């Protein structure tokens, strides 16, 4: 996984989502559809400009084929 300097947790979360999405070879539109969220919302998430609810974190984790704890482990490593 690519390294990024420590930033706001929203930025680190967005970076982790983007890296995982790219690993799965999904477009933003594909992932947004799988997660049941709007593509522009996902774009905001990946840029770190959204403060997500637990519901949307859970949806994204499931759409990325991982548990929420696995997703947060990626966030902590980024």
PDB file of N, CA, C and O in Angstrom:
ATOM      1  N   UNK A   1       0.846  -1.183   0.000  1.00  0.00           N
ATOM      2  CA  UNK A   1       0.000   0.000   0.000  1.00  0.00           C
ATOM      3  C   UNK A   1       0.888   1.241   0.000  1.00  0.00           C
ATOM      4  O   UNK A   1       1.905   1.295   0.692  1.00  0.00           O
ATOM      5  N   UNK A   2       0.489   2.227  -0.782  1.00  0.00           N
ATOM      6  CA  UNK A   2       1.247   3.480  -0.856  1.00  0.00           C
ATOM      7  C   UNK A   2       1.232   4.194   0.488  1.00  0.00           C
ATOM      8  O   UNK A   2       0.255   4.116   1.232  1.00  0.00           O
ATOM      9  N   UNK A   3       2.305   4.879   0.787  1.00  0.00           N
ATOM     10  CA  UNK A   3       2.377   5.652   2.027  1.00  0.00           C
ATOM     11  C   UNK A   3       1.959   7.090   1.766  1.00  0.00           C
ATOM     12  O   UNK A   3       2.236   7.641   0.700  1.00  0.00           O
ATOM     13  N   UNK A   4       1.316   7.672   2.705  1.00  0.00           N
ATOM     14  CA  UNK A   4       0.902   9.065   2.650  1.00  0.00           C
ATOM     15  C   UNK A   4       1.205   9.654   4.011  1.00  0.00           C
ATOM     16  O   UNK A   4       1.083   8.969   5.026  1.00  0.00           O
ATOM     17  N   UNK A   5       1.602  10.926   4.043  1.00  0.00           N
ATOM     18  CA  UNK A   5       1.883  11.530   5.343  1.00  0.00           C
ATOM     19  C   UNK A   5       0.608  11.572   6.176  1.00  0.00           C
ATOM     20  O   UNK A   5      -0.501  11.626   5.644  1.00  0.00           O
ATOM     21  N   UNK A   6       0.790  11.545   7.488  1.00  0.00           N
ATOM     22  CA  UNK A   6      -0.360  11.576   8.389  1.00  0.00           C
ATOM     23  C   UNK A   6      -1.145  12.859   8.176  1.00  0.00           C
ATOM     24  O   UNK A   6      -0.583  13.954   8.184  1.00  0.00           O
ATOM     25  N   UNK A   7      -2.425  12.716   7.988  1.00  0.00           N
ATOM     26  CA  UNK A   7      -3.293  13.868   7.801  1.00  0.00           C
ATOM     27  C   UNK A   7      -4.561  13.666   8.598  1.00  0.00           C
ATOM     28  O   UNK A   7      -4.650  12.798   9.465  1.00  0.00           O
ATOM     29  N   UNK A   8      -5.508  14.466   8.289  1.00  0.00           N
ATOM     30  CA  UNK A   8      -6.840  14.367   8.873  1.00  0.00           C
ATOM     31  C   UNK A   8      -7.365  12.948   8.654  1.00  0.00           C
ATOM     32  O   UNK A   8      -7.111  12.350   7.608  1.00  0.00           O
ATOM     33  N   UNK A   9      -8.082  12.415   9.614  1.00  0.00           N
ATOM     34  CA  UNK A   9      -8.601  11.057   9.499  1.00  0.00           C
ATOM     35  C   UNK A   9      -9.511  10.921   8.278  1.00  0.00           C
ATOM     36  O   UNK A   9      -9.577   9.847   7.681  1.00  0.00           O
ATOM     37  N   UNK A  10     -10.205  11.981   7.902  1.00  0.00           N
ATOM     38  CA  UNK A  10     -11.055  11.908   6.712  1.00  0.00           C
ATOM     39  C   UNK A  10     -10.211  11.717   5.458  1.00  0.00           C
ATOM     40  O   UNK A  10     -10.596  10.980   4.550  1.00  0.00           O
ATOM     41  N   UNK A  11      -9.061  12.384   5.409  1.00  0.00           N
ATOM     42  CA  UNK A  11      -8.162  12.232   4.260  1.00  0.00           C
ATOM     43  C   UNK A  11      -7.565  10.830   4.220  1.00  0.00           C
ATOM     44  O   UNK A  11      -7.488  10.214   3.158  1.00  0.00           O
ATOM     45  N   UNK A  12      -7.145  10.332   5.372  1.00  0.00           N
ATOM     46  CA  UNK A  12      -6.570   8.985   5.434  1.00  0.00           C
ATOM     47  C   UNK A  12      -7.611   7.928   5.086  1.00  0.00           C
ATOM     48  O   UNK A  12      -7.302   6.948   4.408  1.00  0.00           O
ATOM     49  N   UNK A  13      -8.849   8.126   5.550  1.00  0.00           N
ATOM     50  CA  UNK A  13      -9.925   7.186   5.234  1.00  0.00           C
ATOM     51  C   UNK A  13     -10.172   7.188   3.727  1.00  0.00           C
ATOM     52  O   UNK A  13     -10.269   6.129   3.107  1.00  0.00           O
ATOM     53  N   UNK A  14     -10.274   8.376   3.146  1.00  0.00           N
ATOM     54  CA  UNK A  14     -10.505   8.482   1.705  1.00  0.00           C
ATOM     55  C   UNK A  14      -9.399   7.850   0.896  1.00  0.00           C
ATOM     56  O   UNK A  14      -9.658   7.201  -0.117  1.00  0.00           O
ATOM     57  N   UNK A  15      -8.161   8.035   1.335  1.00  0.00           N
ATOM     58  CA  UNK A  15      -7.011   7.445   0.656  1.00  0.00           C
ATOM     59  C   UNK A  15      -7.103   5.923   0.700  1.00  0.00           C
ATOM     60  O   UNK A  15      -6.861   5.257  -0.306  1.00  0.00           O
ATOM     61  N   UNK A  16      -7.452   5.370   1.865  1.00  0.00           N
ATOM     62  CA  UNK A  16      -7.578   3.916   2.013  1.00  0.00           C
ATOM     63  C   UNK A  16      -8.683   3.366   1.121  1.00  0.00           C
ATOM     64  O   UNK A  16      -8.515   2.316   0.501  1.00  0.00           O
ATOM     65  N   UNK A  17      -9.808   4.064   1.052  1.00  0.00           N
ATOM     66  CA  UNK A  17     -10.917   3.636   0.188  1.00  0.00           C
ATOM     67  C   UNK A  17     -10.465   3.640  -1.271  1.00  0.00           C
ATOM     68  O   UNK A  17     -10.736   2.697  -2.015  1.00  0.00           O
ATOM     69  N   UNK A  18      -9.780   4.698  -1.671  1.00  0.00           N
ATOM     70  CA  UNK A  18      -9.331   4.807  -3.066  1.00  0.00           C
ATOM     71  C   UNK A  18      -8.344   3.699  -3.419  1.00  0.00           C
ATOM     72  O   UNK A  18      -8.455   3.079  -4.476  1.00  0.00           O
ATOM     73  N   UNK A  19      -7.380   3.450  -2.537  1.00  0.00           N
ATOM     74  CA  UNK A  19      -6.385   2.399  -2.794  1.00  0.00           C
ATOM     75  C   UNK A  19      -7.078   1.051  -2.942  1.00  0.00           C
ATOM     76  O   UNK A  19      -6.785   0.302  -3.874  1.00  0.00           O
ATOM     77  N   UNK A  20      -7.992   0.739  -2.035  1.00  0.00           N
ATOM     78  CA  UNK A  20      -8.700  -0.548  -2.102  1.00  0.00           C
ATOM     79  C   UNK A  20      -9.569  -0.623  -3.354  1.00  0.00           C
ATOM     80  O   UNK A  20      -9.615  -1.664  -4.008  1.00  0.00           O
ATOM     81  N   UNK A  21     -10.256   0.461  -3.695  1.00  0.00           N
ATOM     82  CA  UNK A  21     -11.089   0.489  -4.905  1.00  0.00           C
ATOM     83  C   UNK A  21     -10.239   0.197  -6.132  1.00  0.00           C
ATOM     84  O   UNK A  21     -10.633  -0.579  -7.003  1.00  0.00           O
ATOM     85  N   UNK A  22      -9.063   0.829  -6.194  1.00  0.00           N
ATOM     86  CA  UNK A  22      -8.176   0.617  -7.335  1.00  0.00           C
ATOM     87  C   UNK A  22      -7.627  -0.808  -7.361  1.00  0.00           C
ATOM     88  O   UNK A  22      -7.451  -1.377  -8.438  1.00  0.00           O
ATOM     89  N   UNK A  23      -7.352  -1.396  -6.183  1.00  0.00           N
ATOM     90  CA  UNK A  23      -6.915  -2.795  -6.122  1.00  0.00           C
ATOM     91  C   UNK A  23      -7.970  -3.716  -6.729  1.00  0.00           C
ATOM     92  O   UNK A  23      -7.644  -4.697  -7.396  1.00  0.00           O
ATOM     93  N   UNK A  24      -9.240  -3.386  -6.488  1.00  0.00           N
ATOM     94  CA  UNK A  24     -10.354  -4.192  -6.991  1.00  0.00           C
ATOM     95  C   UNK A  24     -10.718  -3.833  -8.428  1.00  0.00           C
ATOM     96  O   UNK A  24     -11.624  -4.426  -9.013  1.00  0.00           O
ATOM     97  N   UNK A  25     -10.003  -2.856  -8.993  1.00  0.00           N
ATOM     98  CA  UNK A  25     -10.237  -2.395 -10.365  1.00  0.00           C
ATOM     99  C   UNK A  25     -11.678  -1.920 -10.586  1.00  0.00           C
ATOM    100  O   UNK A  25     -12.302  -2.205 -11.608  1.00  0.00           O
ATOM    101  N   UNK A  26     -12.179  -1.184  -9.584  1.00  0.00           N
ATOM    102  CA  UNK A  26     -13.522  -0.613  -9.663  1.00  0.00           C
ATOM    103  C   UNK A  26     -13.419   0.871  -9.970  1.00  0.00           C
ATOM    104  O   UNK A  26     -12.501   1.548  -9.507  1.00  0.00           O
ATOM    105  N   UNK A  27     -14.362   1.370 -10.752  1.00  0.00           N
ATOM    106  CA  UNK A  27     -14.471   2.814 -10.938  1.00  0.00           C
ATOM    107  C   UNK A  27     -15.201   3.380  -9.729  1.00  0.00           C
ATOM    108  O   UNK A  27     -15.787   2.636  -8.943  1.00  0.00           O
ATOM    109  N   UNK A  28     -15.161   4.691  -9.589  1.00  0.00           N
ATOM    110  CA  UNK A  28     -15.936   5.317  -8.511  1.00  0.00           C
ATOM    111  C   UNK A  28     -17.412   4.996  -8.687  1.00  0.00           C
ATOM    112  O   UNK A  28     -18.114   4.733  -7.711  1.00  0.00           O
ATOM    113  N   UNK A  29     -17.878   5.018  -9.918  1.00  0.00           N
ATOM    114  CA  UNK A  29     -19.288   4.730 -10.174  1.00  0.00           C
ATOM    115  C   UNK A  29     -19.637   3.298  -9.780  1.00  0.00           C
ATOM    116  O   UNK A  29     -20.686   3.058  -9.183  1.00  0.00           O
ATOM    117  N   UNK A  30     -18.761   2.341 -10.112  1.00  0.00           N
ATOM    118  CA  UNK A  30     -18.992   0.940  -9.727  1.00  0.00           C
ATOM    119  C   UNK A  30     -19.098   0.788  -8.215  1.00  0.00           C
ATOM    120  O   UNK A  30     -20.026   0.159  -7.707  1.00  0.00           O
ATOM    121  N   UNK A  31     -18.133   1.374  -7.498  1.00  0.00           N
ATOM    122  CA  UNK A  31     -18.129   1.257  -6.042  1.00  0.00           C
ATOM    123  C   UNK A  31     -19.329   1.958  -5.428  1.00  0.00           C
ATOM    124  O   UNK A  31     -19.959   1.427  -4.514  1.00  0.00           O
ATOM    125  N   UNK A  32     -19.647   3.137  -5.919  1.00  0.00           N
ATOM    126  CA  UNK A  32     -20.807   3.869  -5.394  1.00  0.00           C
ATOM    127  C   UNK A  32     -22.081   3.044  -5.570  1.00  0.00           C
ATOM    128  O   UNK A  32     -22.904   2.961  -4.659  1.00  0.00           O
ATOM    129  N   UNK A  33     -22.239   2.435  -6.745  1.00  0.00           N
ATOM    130  CA  UNK A  33     -23.416   1.588  -6.985  1.00  0.00           C
ATOM    131  C   UNK A  33     -23.460   0.420  -6.009  1.00  0.00           C
ATOM    132  O   UNK A  33     -24.510   0.133  -5.433  1.00  0.00           O
ATOM    133  N   UNK A  34     -22.327  -0.256  -5.819  1.00  0.00           N
ATOM    134  CA  UNK A  34     -22.274  -1.401  -4.900  1.00  0.00           C
ATOM    135  C   UNK A  34     -22.579  -0.986  -3.467  1.00  0.00           C
ATOM    136  O   UNK A  34     -23.182  -1.746  -2.710  1.00  0.00           O
ATOM    137  N   UNK A  35     -22.156   0.235  -3.092  1.00  0.00           N
ATOM    138  CA  UNK A  35     -22.352   0.709  -1.718  1.00  0.00           C
ATOM    139  C   UNK A  35     -23.700   1.402  -1.513  1.00  0.00           C
ATOM    140  O   UNK A  35     -24.089   1.681  -0.379  1.00  0.00           O
ATOM    141  N   UNK A  36     -24.405   1.676  -2.598  1.00  0.00           N
ATOM    142  CA  UNK A  36     -25.692   2.359  -2.477  1.00  0.00           C
ATOM    143  C   UNK A  36     -25.558   3.833  -2.128  1.00  0.00           C
ATOM    144  O   UNK A  36     -26.408   4.402  -1.443  1.00  0.00           O
ATOM    145  N   UNK A  37     -24.470   4.450  -2.613  1.00  0.00           N
ATOM    146  CA  UNK A  37     -24.267   5.881  -2.390  1.00  0.00           C
ATOM    147  C   UNK A  37     -24.054   6.565  -3.736  1.00  0.00           C
ATOM    148  O   UNK A  37     -23.821   5.899  -4.745  1.00  0.00           O
ATOM    149  N   UNK A  38     -24.133   7.868  -3.749  1.00  0.00           N
ATOM    150  CA  UNK A  38     -23.964   8.622  -4.990  1.00  0.00           C
ATOM    151  C   UNK A  38     -22.483   8.744  -5.340  1.00  0.00           C
ATOM    152  O   UNK A  38     -21.640   8.854  -4.450  1.00  0.00           O
ATOM    153  N   UNK A  39     -22.165   8.725  -6.633  1.00  0.00           N
ATOM    154  CA  UNK A  39     -20.781   8.797  -7.082  1.00  0.00           C
ATOM    155  C   UNK A  39     -20.094  10.067  -6.612  1.00  0.00           C
ATOM    156  O   UNK A  39     -18.920  10.025  -6.242  1.00  0.00           O
ATOM    157  N   UNK A  40     -20.793  11.196  -6.616  1.00  0.00           N
ATOM    158  CA  UNK A  40     -20.150  12.435  -6.170  1.00  0.00           C
ATOM    159  C   UNK A  40     -19.864  12.404  -4.666  1.00  0.00           C
ATOM    160  O   UNK A  40     -18.899  13.013  -4.204  1.00  0.00           O
ATOM    161  N   UNK A  41     -20.693  11.705  -3.915  1.00  0.00           N
ATOM    162  CA  UNK A  41     -20.439  11.532  -2.483  1.00  0.00           C
ATOM    163  C   UNK A  41     -19.161  10.721  -2.296  1.00  0.00           C
ATOM    164  O   UNK A  41     -18.321  11.067  -1.466  1.00  0.00           O
ATOM    165  N   UNK A  42     -19.012   9.634  -3.072  1.00  0.00           N
ATOM    166  CA  UNK A  42     -17.801   8.818  -2.995  1.00  0.00           C
ATOM    167  C   UNK A  42     -16.577   9.640  -3.374  1.00  0.00           C
ATOM    168  O   UNK A  42     -15.526   9.517  -2.746  1.00  0.00           O
ATOM    169  N   UNK A  43     -16.706  10.463  -4.383  1.00  0.00           N
ATOM    170  CA  UNK A  43     -15.595  11.334  -4.779  1.00  0.00           C
ATOM    171  C   UNK A  43     -15.178  12.237  -3.623  1.00  0.00           C
ATOM    172  O   UNK A  43     -13.989  12.411  -3.359  1.00  0.00           O
ATOM    173  N   UNK A  44     -16.164  12.807  -2.940  1.00  0.00           N
ATOM    174  CA  UNK A  44     -15.882  13.642  -1.762  1.00  0.00           C
ATOM    175  C   UNK A  44     -15.192  12.834  -0.660  1.00  0.00           C
ATOM    176  O   UNK A  44     -14.285  13.333   0.006  1.00  0.00           O
ATOM    177  N   UNK A  45     -15.628  11.583  -0.474  1.00  0.00           N
ATOM    178  CA  UNK A  45     -15.015  10.707   0.533  1.00  0.00           C
ATOM    179  C   UNK A  45     -13.541  10.499   0.198  1.00  0.00           C
ATOM    180  O   UNK A  45     -12.674  10.641   1.060  1.00  0.00           O
ATOM    181  N   UNK A  46     -13.269  10.163  -1.053  1.00  0.00           N
ATOM    182  CA  UNK A  46     -11.891   9.880  -1.454  1.00  0.00           C
ATOM    183  C   UNK A  46     -10.993  11.113  -1.351  1.00  0.00           C
ATOM    184  O   UNK A  46      -9.785  10.983  -1.150  1.00  0.00           O
ATOM    185  N   UNK A  47     -11.566  12.289  -1.486  1.00  0.00           N
ATOM    186  CA  UNK A  47     -10.793  13.529  -1.347  1.00  0.00           C
ATOM    187  C   UNK A  47     -10.655  13.958   0.112  1.00  0.00           C
ATOM    188  O   UNK A  47      -9.904  14.883   0.421  1.00  0.00           O
ATOM    189  N   UNK A  48     -11.379  13.288   1.005  1.00  0.00           N
ATOM    190  CA  UNK A  48     -11.289  13.616   2.426  1.00  0.00           C
ATOM    191  C   UNK A  48     -12.142  14.787   2.839  1.00  0.00           C
ATOM    192  O   UNK A  48     -11.902  15.394   3.882  1.00  0.00           O
ATOM    193  N   UNK A  49     -13.143  15.117   2.030  1.00  0.00           N
ATOM    194  CA  UNK A  49     -13.974  16.275   2.364  1.00  0.00           C
ATOM    195  C   UNK A  49     -15.335  15.886   2.946  1.00  0.00           C
ATOM    196  O   UNK A  49     -16.198  16.745   3.124  1.00  0.00           O
ATOM    197  N   UNK A  50     -15.530  14.606   3.241  1.00  0.00           N
ATOM    198  CA  UNK A  50     -16.773  14.142   3.868  1.00  0.00           C
ATOM    199  C   UNK A  50     -16.475  13.502   5.209  1.00  0.00           C
ATOM    200  O   UNK A  50     -15.480  12.796   5.370  1.00  0.00           O
ATOM    201  N   UNK A  51     -17.347  13.758   6.166  1.00  0.00           N
ATOM    202  CA  UNK A  51     -17.281  13.100   7.459  1.00  0.00           C
ATOM    203  C   UNK A  51     -18.390  12.049   7.453  1.00  0.00           C
ATOM    204  O   UNK A  51     -19.558  12.367   7.674  1.00  0.00           O
ATOM    205  N   UNK A  52     -18.018  10.812   7.200  1.00  0.00           N
ATOM    206  CA  UNK A  52     -18.991   9.747   6.972  1.00  0.00           C
ATOM    207  C   UNK A  52     -19.704   9.299   8.230  1.00  0.00           C
ATOM    208  O   UNK A  52     -19.175   9.383   9.338  1.00  0.00           O
ATOM    209  N   UNK A  53     -20.922   8.821   8.026  1.00  0.00           N
ATOM    210  CA  UNK A  53     -21.661   8.184   9.112  1.00  0.00           C
ATOM    211  C   UNK A  53     -21.222   6.723   9.209  1.00  0.00           C
ATOM    212  O   UNK A  53     -20.642   6.179   8.269  1.00  0.00           O
ATOM    213  N   UNK A  54     -21.496   6.108  10.323  1.00  0.00           N
ATOM    214  CA  UNK A  54     -21.175   4.693  10.492  1.00  0.00           C
ATOM    215  C   UNK A  54     -21.903   3.839   9.459  1.00  0.00           C
ATOM    216  O   UNK A  54     -21.363   2.836   8.992  1.00  0.00           O
ATOM    217  N   UNK A  55     -23.104   4.223   9.105  1.00  0.00           N
ATOM    218  CA  UNK A  55     -23.870   3.469   8.106  1.00  0.00           C
ATOM    219  C   UNK A  55     -23.128   3.459   6.775  1.00  0.00           C
ATOM    220  O   UNK A  55     -23.010   2.411   6.140  1.00  0.00           O
ATOM    221  N   UNK A  56     -22.629   4.613   6.349  1.00  0.00           N
ATOM    222  CA  UNK A  56     -21.923   4.679   5.072  1.00  0.00           C
ATOM    223  C   UNK A  56     -20.550   4.016   5.143  1.00  0.00           C
ATOM    224  O   UNK A  56     -20.077   3.478   4.142  1.00  0.00           O
ATOM    225  N   UNK A  57     -19.912   4.043   6.293  1.00  0.00           N
ATOM    226  CA  UNK A  57     -18.649   3.319   6.456  1.00  0.00           C
ATOM    227  C   UNK A  57     -18.906   1.826   6.293  1.00  0.00           C
ATOM    228  O   UNK A  57     -18.150   1.132   5.613  1.00  0.00           O
ATOM    229  N   UNK A  58     -19.962   1.339   6.910  1.00  0.00           N
ATOM    230  CA  UNK A  58     -20.306  -0.078   6.805  1.00  0.00           C
ATOM    231  C   UNK A  58     -20.631  -0.456   5.363  1.00  0.00           C
ATOM    232  O   UNK A  58     -20.205  -1.507   4.884  1.00  0.00           O
ATOM    233  N   UNK A  59     -21.383   0.398   4.672  1.00  0.00           N
ATOM    234  CA  UNK A  59     -21.723   0.145   3.264  1.00  0.00           C
ATOM    235  C   UNK A  59     -20.479   0.090   2.393  1.00  0.00           C
ATOM    236  O   UNK A  59     -20.344  -0.795   1.548  1.00  0.00           O
ATOM    237  N   UNK A  60     -19.569   1.037   2.600  1.00  0.00           N
ATOM    238  CA  UNK A  60     -18.343   1.062   1.808  1.00  0.00           C
ATOM    239  C   UNK A  60     -17.485  -0.160   2.084  1.00  0.00           C
ATOM    240  O   UNK A  60     -16.960  -0.772   1.154  1.00  0.00           O
ATOM    241  N   UNK A  61     -17.339  -0.522   3.350  1.00  0.00           N
ATOM    242  CA  UNK A  61     -16.543  -1.704   3.687  1.00  0.00           C
ATOM    243  C   UNK A  61     -17.102  -2.940   2.995  1.00  0.00           C
ATOM    244  O   UNK A  61     -16.351  -3.718   2.406  1.00  0.00           O
ATOM    245  N   UNK A  62     -18.403  -3.122   3.063  1.00  0.00           N
ATOM    246  CA  UNK A  62     -19.031  -4.284   2.421  1.00  0.00           C
ATOM    247  C   UNK A  62     -18.806  -4.252   0.906  1.00  0.00           C
ATOM    248  O   UNK A  62     -18.502  -5.280   0.300  1.00  0.00           O
ATOM    249  N   UNK A  63     -18.953  -3.085   0.302  1.00  0.00           N
ATOM    250  CA  UNK A  63     -18.756  -2.957  -1.144  1.00  0.00           C
ATOM    251  C   UNK A  63     -17.307  -3.192  -1.541  1.00  0.00           C
ATOM    252  O   UNK A  63     -17.023  -3.574  -2.676  1.00  0.00           O
ATOM    253  N   UNK A  64     -16.385  -2.963  -0.599  1.00  0.00           N
ATOM    254  CA  UNK A  64     -14.959  -3.206  -0.845  1.00  0.00           C
ATOM    255  C   UNK A  64     -14.554  -4.628  -0.442  1.00  0.00           C
ATOM    256  O   UNK A  64     -13.370  -4.967  -0.445  1.00  0.00           O
ATOM    257  N   UNK A  65     -15.539  -5.449  -0.099  1.00  0.00           N
ATOM    258  CA  UNK A  65     -15.337  -6.853   0.263  1.00  0.00           C
ATOM    259  C   UNK A  65     -14.418  -7.003   1.470  1.00  0.00           C
ATOM    260  O   UNK A  65     -13.502  -7.826   1.482  1.00  0.00           O
ATOM    261  N   UNK A  66     -14.689  -6.180   2.487  1.00  0.00           N
ATOM    262  CA  UNK A  66     -13.901  -6.269   3.710  1.00  0.00           C
ATOM    263  C   UNK A  66     -14.758  -5.849   4.891  1.00  0.00           C
ATOM    264  O   UNK A  66     -15.804  -5.221   4.724  1.00  0.00           O
ATOM    265  N   UNK A  67     -14.308  -6.201   6.079  1.00  0.00           N
ATOM    266  CA  UNK A  67     -15.024  -5.779   7.286  1.00  0.00           C
ATOM    267  C   UNK A  67     -14.650  -4.323   7.594  1.00  0.00           C
ATOM    268  O   UNK A  67     -13.679  -3.791   7.055  1.00  0.00           O
ATOM    269  N   UNK A  68     -15.428  -3.701   8.457  1.00  0.00           N
ATOM    270  CA  UNK A  68     -15.098  -2.333   8.857  1.00  0.00           C
ATOM    271  C   UNK A  68     -13.749  -2.305   9.562  1.00  0.00           C
ATOM    272  O   UNK A  68     -12.974  -1.369   9.371  1.00  0.00           O
ATOM    273  N   UNK A  69     -13.460  -3.314  10.369  1.00  0.00           N
ATOM    274  CA  UNK A  69     -12.176  -3.325  11.077  1.00  0.00           C
ATOM    275  C   UNK A  69     -11.009  -3.449  10.099  1.00  0.00           C
ATOM    276  O   UNK A  69      -9.967  -2.826  10.299  1.00  0.00           O
ATOM    277  N   UNK A  70     -11.174  -4.244   9.049  1.00  0.00           N
ATOM    278  CA  UNK A  70     -10.119  -4.345   8.028  1.00  0.00           C
ATOM    279  C   UNK A  70      -9.915  -3.010   7.321  1.00  0.00           C
ATOM    280  O   UNK A  70      -8.784  -2.605   7.052  1.00  0.00           O
ATOM    281  N   UNK A  71     -11.014  -2.335   7.025  1.00  0.00           N
ATOM    282  CA  UNK A  71     -10.919  -1.028   6.381  1.00  0.00           C
ATOM    283  C   UNK A  71     -10.193  -0.038   7.285  1.00  0.00           C
ATOM    284  O   UNK A  71      -9.344   0.720   6.814  1.00  0.00           O
ATOM    285  N   UNK A  72     -10.512  -0.035   8.561  1.00  0.00           N
ATOM    286  CA  UNK A  72      -9.842   0.882   9.481  1.00  0.00           C
ATOM    287  C   UNK A  72      -8.367   0.523   9.684  1.00  0.00           C
ATOM    288  O   UNK A  72      -7.552   1.404   9.959  1.00  0.00           O
ATOM    289  N   UNK A  73      -8.019  -0.746   9.552  1.00  0.00           N
ATOM    290  CA  UNK A  73      -6.612  -1.105   9.601  1.00  0.00           C
ATOM    291  C   UNK A  73      -5.860  -0.469   8.425  1.00  0.00           C
ATOM    292  O   UNK A  73      -4.726  -0.017   8.584  1.00  0.00           O
ATOM    293  N   UNK A  74      -6.493  -0.435   7.247  1.00  0.00           N
ATOM    294  CA  UNK A  74      -5.885   0.259   6.098  1.00  0.00           C
ATOM    295  C   UNK A  74      -5.715   1.747   6.386  1.00  0.00           C
ATOM    296  O   UNK A  74      -4.698   2.349   6.043  1.00  0.00           O
ATOM    297  N   UNK A  75      -6.729   2.325   7.023  1.00  0.00           N
ATOM    298  CA  UNK A  75      -6.666   3.752   7.364  1.00  0.00           C
ATOM    299  C   UNK A  75      -5.482   4.005   8.300  1.00  0.00           C
ATOM    300  O   UNK A  75      -4.739   4.969   8.119  1.00  0.00           O
ATOM    301  N   UNK A  76      -5.311   3.153   9.282  1.00  0.00           N
ATOM    302  CA  UNK A  76      -4.223   3.330  10.250  1.00  0.00           C
ATOM    303  C   UNK A  76      -2.857   3.164   9.611  1.00  0.00           C
ATOM    304  O   UNK A  76      -1.888   3.762  10.079  1.00  0.00           O
ATOM    305  N   UNK A  77      -2.756   2.369   8.555  1.00  0.00           N
ATOM    306  CA  UNK A  77      -1.473   2.161   7.877  1.00  0.00           C
ATOM    307  C   UNK A  77      -1.149   3.265   6.896  1.00  0.00           C
ATOM    308  O   UNK A  77       0.008   3.429   6.509  1.00  0.00           O
ATOM    309  N   UNK A  78      -2.153   4.025   6.486  1.00  0.00           N
ATOM    310  CA  UNK A  78      -1.896   5.057   5.461  1.00  0.00           C
ATOM    311  C   UNK A  78      -1.371   6.345   6.072  1.00  0.00           C
ATOM    312  O   UNK A  78      -1.106   7.307   5.351  1.00  0.00           O
TER     313      UNK A  78
END
